[in-house]
Amino acid sequence: MSFYDRLNAETASERNAFLQIPLVAQATVHGAPREVYIAFLEQAYHHVKHTFPLLALAASRTRDEYYQDALVEYMEEERGHEKWILDDIRALGGNADAVEKGEPGQACAIMVGYAYYAIEHISPYAMLGSVHVLEGLSVMLADTLADVLKSQFSLSDDAGFSYLRSHGSLDQEHVAFFRDTINGFTDKAVQDLIIAQSKIFYRLYGAIFKDLAKLAGLRHAA
């Protein structure tokens, strides 16, 4: 079994728990109010804007040149994606300027803060736990969510969905790059750490959607 397959297998329960969060389960099938989607984009902006700095921090904290090379390639790919989110918010009638100047919700702030802490005080490889969760879930869910919401909002084009579309199922090259990168780590201690951090990030990212559920008026498990 490749490490990529092992990573997916050993985080399956955490991934399934995320997918069972009521807002996630409902939105990918029945959609969500426009204000909830805009609130999702707001939180996405506040964590995506940290992706490049977090990748750079991890690159500066590791001596593993193989890992550094992968991080540098990720940095080139991920830089500026938060600007797409602001464009989506504007396209949907939201106040992108206020979002840009605002603060993240509590769950988002905790996830971002933990990412910095984990890289600095646990291991630079902890960043791969975040990448696995956020990128993997995006590829799994983004296109489905965009299709449902586009129909629900009666929109004729993808204005408002550039962030989701760019991280959806069409992003196969990125998926392949992550899989190949992950499979290059043969040290079991490093593998175990990435698995452990992925489990943590599933819970931290899920907390953002549980907070958003309050806006949608949905109940969720504590």
PyRosetta script that sets phi, psi and omega in degrees:
from pyrosetta import init, pose_from_sequence

init()
pose = pose_from_sequence("MSFYDRLNAETASERNAFLQIPLVAQATVHGAPREVYIAFLEQAYHHVKHTFPLLALAASRTRDEYYQDALVEYMEEERGHEKWILDDIRALGGNADAVEKGEPGQACAIMVGYAYYAIEHISPYAMLGSVHVLEGLSVMLADTLADVLKSQFSLSDDAGFSYLRSHGSLDQEHVAFFRDTINGFTDKAVQDLIIAQSKIFYRLYGAIFKDLAKLAGLRHAA")
pose.set_psi(1, 130.9)
pose.set_omega(1, 176.8)
pose.set_phi(2, -69.8)
pose.set_psi(2, 161.1)
pose.set_omega(2, 177.8)
pose.set_phi(3, -63.9)
pose.set_psi(3, -36.6)
pose.set_omega(3, 178.3)
pose.set_phi(4, -58.7)
pose.set_psi(4, -44.3)
pose.set_omega(4, 178.1)
pose.set_phi(5, -65.9)
pose.set_psi(5, -40.5)
pose.set_omega(5, 178.5)
pose.set_phi(6, -63.2)
pose.set_psi(6, -42.1)
pose.set_omega(6, 179.4)
pose.set_phi(7, -59.1)
pose.set_psi(7, -46.3)
pose.set_omega(7, 178.9)
pose.set_phi(8, -65.1)
pose.set_psi(8, -40.2)
pose.set_omega(8, -178.1)
pose.set_phi(9, -67.1)
pose.set_psi(9, -42.1)
pose.set_omega(9, -173.9)
pose.set_phi(10, -84.2)
pose.set_psi(10, -5.1)
pose.set_omega(10, 174.2)
pose.set_phi(11, -113.9)
pose.set_psi(11, 13.1)
pose.set_omega(11, -176.2)
pose.set_phi(12, -61.3)
pose.set_psi(12, -40.5)
pose.set_omega(12, -177.6)
pose.set_phi(13, -66.8)
pose.set_psi(13, -38.2)
pose.set_omega(13, 177.8)
pose.set_phi(14, -68.1)
pose.set_psi(14, -40.0)
pose.set_omega(14, 178.0)
pose.set_phi(15, -64.5)
pose.set_psi(15, -43.2)
pose.set_omega(15, 178.8)
pose.set_phi(16, -64.6)
pose.set_psi(16, -37.4)
pose.set_omega(16, 177.5)
pose.set_phi(17, -62.7)
pose.set_psi(17, -39.5)
pose.set_omega(17, 177.2)
pose.set_phi(18, -62.9)
pose.set_psi(18, -46.7)
pose.set_omega(18, -176.9)
pose.set_phi(19, -65.2)
pose.set_psi(19, -21.1)
pose.set_omega(19, 179.4)
pose.set_phi(20, -89.7)
pose.set_psi(20, -2.8)
pose.set_omega(20, 173.8)
pose.set_phi(21, -58.7)
pose.set_psi(21, 126.3)
pose.set_omega(21, -172.6)
pose.set_phi(22, -50.6)
pose.set_psi(22, -43.4)
pose.set_omega(22, -178.5)
pose.set_phi(23, -64.6)
pose.set_psi(23, -41.0)
pose.set_omega(23, 178.9)
pose.set_phi(24, -63.4)
pose.set_psi(24, -49.8)
pose.set_omega(24, -178.3)
pose.set_phi(25, -61.8)
pose.set_psi(25, -41.3)
pose.set_omega(25, -178.2)
pose.set_phi(26, -72.3)
pose.set_psi(26, -44.8)
pose.set_omega(26, -173.1)
pose.set_phi(27, -64.7)
pose.set_psi(27, -35.8)
pose.set_omega(27, -177.9)
pose.set_phi(28, -76.5)
pose.set_psi(28, -9.7)
pose.set_omega(28, 178.4)
pose.set_phi(29, -113.5)
pose.set_psi(29, -47.2)
pose.set_omega(29, -173.7)
pose.set_phi(30, -111.6)
pose.set_psi(30, -4.8)
pose.set_omega(30, -179.5)
pose.set_phi(31, 86.2)
pose.set_psi(31, -168.1)
pose.set_omega(31, -178.2)
pose.set_phi(32, -157.6)
pose.set_psi(32, 158.0)
pose.set_omega(32, 177.0)
pose.set_phi(33, -58.3)
pose.set_psi(33, 150.5)
pose.set_omega(33, -178.5)
pose.set_phi(34, -56.6)
pose.set_psi(34, -38.8)
pose.set_omega(34, -178.0)
pose.set_phi(35, -67.2)
pose.set_psi(35, -28.0)
pose.set_omega(35, 177.2)
pose.set_phi(36, -72.8)
pose.set_psi(36, -41.4)
pose.set_omega(36, 177.5)
pose.set_phi(37, -63.2)
pose.set_psi(37, -42.1)
pose.set_omega(37, 178.0)
pose.set_phi(38, -64.0)
pose.set_psi(38, -38.2)
pose.set_omega(38, 177.0)
pose.set_phi(39, -64.4)
pose.set_psi(39, -37.0)
pose.set_omega(39, 174.5)
pose.set_phi(40, -61.5)
pose.set_psi(40, -46.3)
pose.set_omega(40, 179.0)
pose.set_phi(41, -62.0)
pose.set_psi(41, -35.8)
pose.set_omega(41, 178.1)
pose.set_phi(42, -61.1)
pose.set_psi(42, -47.1)
pose.set_omega(42, 179.0)
pose.set_phi(43, -67.4)
pose.set_psi(43, -36.5)
pose.set_omega(43, 176.9)
pose.set_phi(44, -60.5)
pose.set_psi(44, -42.8)
pose.set_omega(44, 178.4)
pose.set_phi(45, -57.5)
pose.set_psi(45, -43.1)
pose.set_omega(45, -173.8)
pose.set_phi(46, -75.0)
pose.set_psi(46, -15.3)
pose.set_omega(46, 171.2)
pose.set_phi(47, -103.3)
pose.set_psi(47, -32.0)
pose.set_omega(47, 179.9)
pose.set_phi(48, -65.4)
pose.set_psi(48, -32.8)
pose.set_omega(48, -179.9)
pose.set_phi(49, -65.0)
pose.set_psi(49, -15.3)
pose.set_omega(49, 178.4)
pose.set_phi(50, -95.4)
pose.set_psi(50, -4.9)
pose.set_omega(50, -176.0)
pose.set_phi(51, -60.6)
pose.set_psi(51, -50.6)
pose.set_omega(51, -179.7)
pose.set_phi(52, -61.0)
pose.set_psi(52, -49.9)
pose.set_omega(52, 178.0)
pose.set_phi(53, -59.9)
pose.set_psi(53, -36.4)
pose.set_omega(53, 179.6)
pose.set_phi(54, -68.7)
pose.set_psi(54, -41.2)
pose.set_omega(54, 176.2)
pose.set_phi(55, -62.6)
pose.set_psi(55, -42.1)
pose.set_omega(55, 179.0)
pose.set_phi(56, -64.5)
pose.set_psi(56, -39.6)
pose.set_omega(56, 178.4)
pose.set_phi(57, -63.1)
pose.set_psi(57, -45.8)
pose.set_omega(57, 179.1)
pose.set_phi(58, -60.7)
pose.set_psi(58, -41.0)
pose.set_omega(58, 179.3)
pose.set_phi(59, -63.6)
pose.set_psi(59, -33.8)
pose.set_omega(59, -178.7)
pose.set_phi(60, -79.1)
pose.set_psi(60, -15.1)
pose.set_omega(60, -175.3)
pose.set_phi(61, -103.8)
pose.set_psi(61, -3.1)
pose.set_omega(61, 179.3)
pose.set_phi(62, -114.2)
pose.set_psi(62, 149.8)
pose.set_omega(62, 173.7)
pose.set_phi(63, -102.8)
pose.set_psi(63, 2.5)
pose.set_omega(63, 179.7)
pose.set_phi(64, -77.8)
pose.set_psi(64, 104.0)
pose.set_omega(64, -174.8)
pose.set_phi(65, -66.9)
pose.set_psi(65, -32.7)
pose.set_omega(65, 175.8)
pose.set_phi(66, -60.5)
pose.set_psi(66, -45.7)
pose.set_omega(66, 179.3)
pose.set_phi(67, -68.0)
pose.set_psi(67, -41.5)
pose.set_omega(67, 178.9)
pose.set_phi(68, -58.9)
pose.set_psi(68, -44.3)
pose.set_omega(68, -179.6)
pose.set_phi(69, -60.2)
pose.set_psi(69, -41.9)
pose.set_omega(69, 178.8)
pose.set_phi(70, -65.0)
pose.set_psi(70, -41.4)
pose.set_omega(70, 180.0)
pose.set_phi(71, -63.7)
pose.set_psi(71, -40.4)
pose.set_omega(71, 178.9)
pose.set_phi(72, -62.8)
pose.set_psi(72, -40.6)
pose.set_omega(72, 177.9)
pose.set_phi(73, -65.3)
pose.set_psi(73, -40.1)
pose.set_omega(73, 175.7)
pose.set_phi(74, -61.5)
pose.set_psi(74, -41.8)
pose.set_omega(74, -179.1)
pose.set_phi(75, -59.3)
pose.set_psi(75, -43.4)
pose.set_omega(75, -179.7)
pose.set_phi(76, -63.9)
pose.set_psi(76, -34.8)
pose.set_omega(76, -178.2)
pose.set_phi(77, -76.2)
pose.set_psi(77, -36.4)
pose.set_omega(77, -169.9)
pose.set_phi(78, -92.2)
pose.set_psi(78, -14.2)
pose.set_omega(78, -174.3)
pose.set_phi(79, -62.3)
pose.set_psi(79, 129.6)
pose.set_omega(79, 173.3)
pose.set_phi(80, 85.6)
pose.set_psi(80, 3.2)
pose.set_omega(80, -178.5)
pose.set_phi(81, -64.5)
pose.set_psi(81, -24.2)
pose.set_omega(81, 179.3)
pose.set_phi(82, -64.7)
pose.set_psi(82, -24.5)
pose.set_omega(82, 178.4)
pose.set_phi(83, -67.9)
pose.set_psi(83, -32.7)
pose.set_omega(83, 176.8)
pose.set_phi(84, -63.2)
pose.set_psi(84, -37.0)
pose.set_omega(84, -178.6)
pose.set_phi(85, -65.7)
pose.set_psi(85, -41.9)
pose.set_omega(85, 177.3)
pose.set_phi(86, -62.1)
pose.set_psi(86, -39.1)
pose.set_omega(86, 177.5)
pose.set_phi(87, -62.9)
pose.set_psi(87, -40.2)
pose.set_omega(87, 178.4)
pose.set_phi(88, -63.4)
pose.set_psi(88, -41.4)
pose.set_omega(88, 179.6)
pose.set_phi(89, -62.2)
pose.set_psi(89, -43.5)
pose.set_omega(89, 178.3)
pose.set_phi(90, -62.3)
pose.set_psi(90, -43.1)
pose.set_omega(90, -177.3)
pose.set_phi(91, -62.3)
pose.set_psi(91, -26.6)
pose.set_omega(91, -178.9)
pose.set_phi(92, -96.5)
pose.set_psi(92, 6.9)
pose.set_omega(92, 176.8)
pose.set_phi(93, 88.1)
pose.set_psi(93, 10.7)
pose.set_omega(93, 178.6)
pose.set_phi(94, -84.4)
pose.set_psi(94, 169.9)
pose.set_omega(94, -178.3)
pose.set_phi(95, -96.5)
pose.set_psi(95, 87.6)
pose.set_omega(95, -176.7)
pose.set_phi(96, -64.7)
pose.set_psi(96, -34.8)
pose.set_omega(96, 179.9)
pose.set_phi(97, -62.9)
pose.set_psi(97, -40.8)
pose.set_omega(97, 179.0)
pose.set_phi(98, -66.9)
pose.set_psi(98, -38.9)
pose.set_omega(98, 178.0)
pose.set_phi(99, -62.8)
pose.set_psi(99, -45.2)
pose.set_omega(99, -178.4)
pose.set_phi(100, -61.0)
pose.set_psi(100, -36.2)
pose.set_omega(100, -178.5)
pose.set_phi(101, -89.3)
pose.set_psi(101, -9.2)
pose.set_omega(101, -173.5)
pose.set_phi(102, -85.2)
pose.set_psi(102, -170.4)
pose.set_omega(102, -177.9)
pose.set_phi(103, -118.2)
pose.set_psi(103, 152.8)
pose.set_omega(103, 177.9)
pose.set_phi(104, -71.6)
pose.set_psi(104, 161.8)
pose.set_omega(104, 171.3)
pose.set_phi(105, -67.7)
pose.set_psi(105, 168.7)
pose.set_omega(105, -175.2)
pose.set_phi(106, -60.1)
pose.set_psi(106, -46.6)
pose.set_omega(106, -177.6)
pose.set_phi(107, -63.5)
pose.set_psi(107, -40.6)
pose.set_omega(107, 178.4)
pose.set_phi(108, -64.9)
pose.set_psi(108, -43.5)
pose.set_omega(108, 179.7)
pose.set_phi(109, -61.7)
pose.set_psi(109, -39.2)
pose.set_omega(109, 179.5)
pose.set_phi(110, -66.3)
pose.set_psi(110, -42.6)
pose.set_omega(110, -180.0)
pose.set_phi(111, -63.1)
pose.set_psi(111, -45.5)
pose.set_omega(111, -179.9)
pose.set_phi(112, -65.4)
pose.set_psi(112, -44.1)
pose.set_omega(112, 179.3)
pose.set_phi(113, -61.6)
pose.set_psi(113, -39.9)
pose.set_omega(113, 178.5)
pose.set_phi(114, -64.9)
pose.set_psi(114, -38.4)
pose.set_omega(114, -179.9)
pose.set_phi(115, -59.3)
pose.set_psi(115, -45.2)
pose.set_omega(115, 177.6)
pose.set_phi(116, -63.1)
pose.set_psi(116, -44.3)
pose.set_omega(116, -179.9)
pose.set_phi(117, -60.7)
pose.set_psi(117, -46.3)
pose.set_omega(117, -175.5)
pose.set_phi(118, -63.4)
pose.set_psi(118, -41.6)
pose.set_omega(118, 179.5)
pose.set_phi(119, -64.5)
pose.set_psi(119, -43.0)
pose.set_omega(119, -176.1)
pose.set_phi(120, -76.3)
pose.set_psi(120, -38.4)
pose.set_omega(120, -167.4)
pose.set_phi(121, -116.4)
pose.set_psi(121, -11.3)
pose.set_omega(121, 176.2)
pose.set_phi(122, -109.6)
pose.set_psi(122, -63.9)
pose.set_omega(122, 178.1)
pose.set_phi(123, -173.7)
pose.set_psi(123, 144.2)
pose.set_omega(123, 174.2)
pose.set_phi(124, -59.0)
pose.set_psi(124, -25.4)
pose.set_omega(124, 179.6)
pose.set_phi(125, -68.7)
pose.set_psi(125, -14.0)
pose.set_omega(125, 178.7)
pose.set_phi(126, -58.8)
pose.set_psi(126, -27.4)
pose.set_omega(126, 179.9)
pose.set_phi(127, -58.4)
pose.set_psi(127, -30.5)
pose.set_omega(127, -178.7)
pose.set_phi(128, -69.1)
pose.set_psi(128, -24.1)
pose.set_omega(128, 173.6)
pose.set_phi(129, -64.7)
pose.set_psi(129, -43.0)
pose.set_omega(129, 177.6)
pose.set_phi(130, -65.1)
pose.set_psi(130, -45.4)
pose.set_omega(130, -179.6)
pose.set_phi(131, -61.0)
pose.set_psi(131, -44.8)
pose.set_omega(131, -179.1)
pose.set_phi(132, -58.3)
pose.set_psi(132, -45.7)
pose.set_omega(132, -176.1)
pose.set_phi(133, -71.2)
pose.set_psi(133, -53.0)
pose.set_omega(133, -174.4)
pose.set_phi(134, -69.7)
pose.set_psi(134, -42.9)
pose.set_omega(134, 179.5)
pose.set_phi(135, -70.5)
pose.set_psi(135, -43.3)
pose.set_omega(135, -177.8)
pose.set_phi(136, -63.0)
pose.set_psi(136, -43.8)
pose.set_omega(136, 178.9)
pose.set_phi(137, -67.9)
pose.set_psi(137, -35.5)
pose.set_omega(137, 178.7)
pose.set_phi(138, -62.2)
pose.set_psi(138, -46.5)
pose.set_omega(138, 180.0)
pose.set_phi(139, -63.1)
pose.set_psi(139, -35.9)
pose.set_omega(139, -178.2)
pose.set_phi(140, -72.5)
pose.set_psi(140, -37.4)
pose.set_omega(140, -166.9)
pose.set_phi(141, -117.8)
pose.set_psi(141, -23.1)
pose.set_omega(141, -166.8)
pose.set_phi(142, -60.4)
pose.set_psi(142, -47.5)
pose.set_omega(142, -177.7)
pose.set_phi(143, -66.3)
pose.set_psi(143, -40.8)
pose.set_omega(143, 178.1)
pose.set_phi(144, -60.5)
pose.set_psi(144, -46.2)
pose.set_omega(144, 179.4)
pose.set_phi(145, -62.9)
pose.set_psi(145, -43.6)
pose.set_omega(145, -180.0)
pose.set_phi(146, -61.4)
pose.set_psi(146, -42.8)
pose.set_omega(146, -179.8)
pose.set_phi(147, -62.8)
pose.set_psi(147, -44.6)
pose.set_omega(147, -178.5)
pose.set_phi(148, -64.7)
pose.set_psi(148, -46.8)
pose.set_omega(148, -177.6)
pose.set_phi(149, -69.1)
pose.set_psi(149, -38.7)
pose.set_omega(149, 178.3)
pose.set_phi(150, -59.3)
pose.set_psi(150, -42.7)
pose.set_omega(150, 177.3)
pose.set_phi(151, -67.4)
pose.set_psi(151, -43.9)
pose.set_omega(151, -178.4)
pose.set_phi(152, -61.8)
pose.set_psi(152, -39.8)
pose.set_omega(152, -178.2)
pose.set_phi(153, -85.0)
pose.set_psi(153, -1.4)
pose.set_omega(153, 179.5)
pose.set_phi(154, 57.3)
pose.set_psi(154, 47.5)
pose.set_omega(154, 179.9)
pose.set_phi(155, -99.2)
pose.set_psi(155, 142.9)
pose.set_omega(155, -176.9)
pose.set_phi(156, -93.5)
pose.set_psi(156, -13.5)
pose.set_omega(156, 179.1)
pose.set_phi(157, -135.6)
pose.set_psi(157, -174.3)
pose.set_omega(157, -175.4)
pose.set_phi(158, -94.3)
pose.set_psi(158, 15.6)
pose.set_omega(158, 175.0)
pose.set_phi(159, -59.9)
pose.set_psi(159, 123.8)
pose.set_omega(159, -176.5)
pose.set_phi(160, 102.5)
pose.set_psi(160, -4.8)
pose.set_omega(160, -176.0)
pose.set_phi(161, -129.6)
pose.set_psi(161, 18.8)
pose.set_omega(161, -177.3)
pose.set_phi(162, -64.2)
pose.set_psi(162, -37.3)
pose.set_omega(162, 179.4)
pose.set_phi(163, -65.9)
pose.set_psi(163, -47.2)
pose.set_omega(163, 179.3)
pose.set_phi(164, -63.3)
pose.set_psi(164, -45.5)
pose.set_omega(164, -177.6)
pose.set_phi(165, -62.5)
pose.set_psi(165, -39.7)
pose.set_omega(165, -177.1)
pose.set_phi(166, -69.3)
pose.set_psi(166, -20.4)
pose.set_omega(166, -178.7)
pose.set_phi(167, -111.6)
pose.set_psi(167, 14.6)
pose.set_omega(167, -177.4)
pose.set_phi(168, -88.9)
pose.set_psi(168, -156.3)
pose.set_omega(168, -173.3)
pose.set_phi(169, -66.9)
pose.set_psi(169, -18.4)
pose.set_omega(169, 177.9)
pose.set_phi(170, -73.3)
pose.set_psi(170, -12.0)
pose.set_omega(170, -177.1)
pose.set_phi(171, -84.2)
pose.set_psi(171, 47.4)
pose.set_omega(171, -173.6)
pose.set_phi(172, -71.5)
pose.set_psi(172, -31.1)
pose.set_omega(172, 178.5)
pose.set_phi(173, -63.6)
pose.set_psi(173, -38.6)
pose.set_omega(173, 179.1)
pose.set_phi(174, -66.7)
pose.set_psi(174, -40.1)
pose.set_omega(174, 178.5)
pose.set_phi(175, -62.4)
pose.set_psi(175, -45.6)
pose.set_omega(175, 179.6)
pose.set_phi(176, -63.3)
pose.set_psi(176, -38.4)
pose.set_omega(176, 179.1)
pose.set_phi(177, -64.3)
pose.set_psi(177, -43.0)
pose.set_omega(177, 178.8)
pose.set_phi(178, -64.6)
pose.set_psi(178, -43.9)
pose.set_omega(178, 179.9)
pose.set_phi(179, -59.8)
pose.set_psi(179, -46.3)
pose.set_omega(179, -178.6)
pose.set_phi(180, -66.9)
pose.set_psi(180, -37.9)
pose.set_omega(180, 178.2)
pose.set_phi(181, -63.8)
pose.set_psi(181, -48.7)
pose.set_omega(181, -179.1)
pose.set_phi(182, -59.1)
pose.set_psi(182, -41.5)
pose.set_omega(182, -177.8)
pose.set_phi(183, -68.7)
pose.set_psi(183, -12.2)
pose.set_omega(183, 177.3)
pose.set_phi(184, -80.1)
pose.set_psi(184, -9.0)
pose.set_omega(184, 178.6)
pose.set_phi(185, -92.5)
pose.set_psi(185, 110.0)
pose.set_omega(185, -175.9)
pose.set_phi(186, -104.3)
pose.set_psi(186, -11.3)
pose.set_omega(186, 178.6)
pose.set_phi(187, -72.8)
pose.set_psi(187, 119.7)
pose.set_omega(187, -176.7)
pose.set_phi(188, -61.4)
pose.set_psi(188, -34.8)
pose.set_omega(188, 179.2)
pose.set_phi(189, -62.8)
pose.set_psi(189, -40.1)
pose.set_omega(189, 177.3)
pose.set_phi(190, -67.5)
pose.set_psi(190, -43.3)
pose.set_omega(190, 178.2)
pose.set_phi(191, -59.7)
pose.set_psi(191, -46.0)
pose.set_omega(191, -179.8)
pose.set_phi(192, -61.1)
pose.set_psi(192, -39.1)
pose.set_omega(192, -179.7)
pose.set_phi(193, -65.4)
pose.set_psi(193, -43.9)
pose.set_omega(193, -179.5)
pose.set_phi(194, -63.3)
pose.set_psi(194, -40.3)
pose.set_omega(194, 177.2)
pose.set_phi(195, -62.9)
pose.set_psi(195, -46.7)
pose.set_omega(195, -179.5)
pose.set_phi(196, -61.0)
pose.set_psi(196, -42.3)
pose.set_omega(196, -179.5)
pose.set_phi(197, -70.0)
pose.set_psi(197, -34.4)
pose.set_omega(197, 176.6)
pose.set_phi(198, -61.4)
pose.set_psi(198, -41.5)
pose.set_omega(198, 178.6)
pose.set_phi(199, -61.2)
pose.set_psi(199, -40.1)
pose.set_omega(199, 178.7)
pose.set_phi(200, -65.6)
pose.set_psi(200, -43.4)
pose.set_omega(200, -177.3)
pose.set_phi(201, -69.9)
pose.set_psi(201, -29.0)
pose.set_omega(201, 172.8)
pose.set_phi(202, -59.7)
pose.set_psi(202, -42.9)
pose.set_omega(202, -179.6)
pose.set_phi(203, -69.7)
pose.set_psi(203, -42.0)
pose.set_omega(203, -178.7)
pose.set_phi(204, -66.6)
pose.set_psi(204, -42.3)
pose.set_omega(204, 179.1)
pose.set_phi(205, -69.1)
pose.set_psi(205, -37.4)
pose.set_omega(205, 177.5)
pose.set_phi(206, -61.1)
pose.set_psi(206, -34.4)
pose.set_omega(206, -179.9)
pose.set_phi(207, -61.7)
pose.set_psi(207, -30.5)
pose.set_omega(207, 177.4)
pose.set_phi(208, -62.8)
pose.set_psi(208, -41.6)
pose.set_omega(208, -178.4)
pose.set_phi(209, -74.4)
pose.set_psi(209, -28.7)
pose.set_omega(209, 175.0)
pose.set_phi(210, -69.0)
pose.set_psi(210, -35.3)
pose.set_omega(210, 174.4)
pose.set_phi(211, -67.0)
pose.set_psi(211, -42.6)
pose.set_omega(211, 179.6)
pose.set_phi(212, -64.4)
pose.set_psi(212, -28.8)
pose.set_omega(212, 179.9)
pose.set_phi(213, -61.9)
pose.set_psi(213, -30.0)
pose.set_omega(213, 178.2)
pose.set_phi(214, -62.7)
pose.set_psi(214, -36.8)
pose.set_omega(214, 177.8)
pose.set_phi(215, -68.4)
pose.set_psi(215, -34.3)
pose.set_omega(215, -179.9)
pose.set_phi(216, -82.8)
pose.set_psi(216, -6.5)
pose.set_omega(216, 179.3)
pose.set_phi(217, 76.1)
pose.set_psi(217, 25.0)
pose.set_omega(217, 179.7)
pose.set_phi(218, -98.7)
pose.set_psi(218, 148.6)
pose.set_omega(218, 173.3)
pose.set_phi(219, -86.1)
pose.set_psi(219, 151.3)
pose.set_omega(219, 176.0)
pose.set_phi(220, -147.5)
pose.set_psi(220, 160.3)
pose.set_omega(220, 178.8)
pose.set_phi(221, -69.7)
pose.set_psi(221, 147.2)
pose.set_omega(221, 179.8)
pose.set_phi(222, -71.2)
pose.dump_pdb("model.pdb")
